[in-house]
Amino acid sequence: MDTFSEALLSGKTNRIPDEFDWFAPLLGDWDCDYYDEYVKGEKRHVKGEWIFRRVLEGSGVQDIFIFPSRATKEEHPEPDGEYGSSLRIFNRDTESYDVCYTCTGIMKRLNFKKDGDKLAGKVLDEESTYWIFSDITENSFHWEYIMNKPDGSRDLVCEIFAKRIA
């Protein structure tokens, strides 16, 4: 392993208290099915991969978000595909996670809090926009990008169904 990888990747430490280690179940490698309406009215399906690891002496969880997947991108390229990363750092003062997501041309800041059995991330610079992890089990999870409308309804922008790679 090179020195950058050694310094970045880590195991569990006491930097995140156990009761706030909400992203621990996501650690690992995931095969994903992404759905949206790239062309309005037409449901699109893209195969992807999502990889989560502990980083920075255990103070955070970072991911690599790859859509379409490396195995399918040549055969099924997507004009708006993303190869991005999120860094989640636990904030002891707010008992939440400060998150930054980036890919080409995009940088989003979020704050994640636990909402029952869901992890709800408010996109800080966008009115009523949330990223939600739910139905988290040992081998699967569901992710949604939601925009709440003024009338109380919600618009599902896209969603992902993930299955753990053994």
C-alpha angles and dihedrals in degrees: 000000000000123000094255092055091044092052095044104043120065146160128244116301134169092266090099113045112232093245089058098042089108097149095052093096089059095056110120140042124314137192109216141199112207122197131188141133101258087167107037111257095016118097112223125203122200127180113224146158133234123195124192127191139167112251145180100035091315096303094119151009121241129191139194113218113201120182120194095028121247089248094054106030096093094049096037110026118180121209091219098037118149133219101181147140140222125204116202117193121184113237110208092193095059097025088230139095125265107212136190122191122190140174132148108321095354134094119169129179119206140176116215124205132172113256107185105296093343132087106222120195119194112209098228101209097043125073113242096349121140140176111208131192112198143156088041112181133158090271107025147027140180124226127192136188104209134181115198113216126218090249090061096256122117135226116217103215095182141331140204131209111200132196123191117248107233 
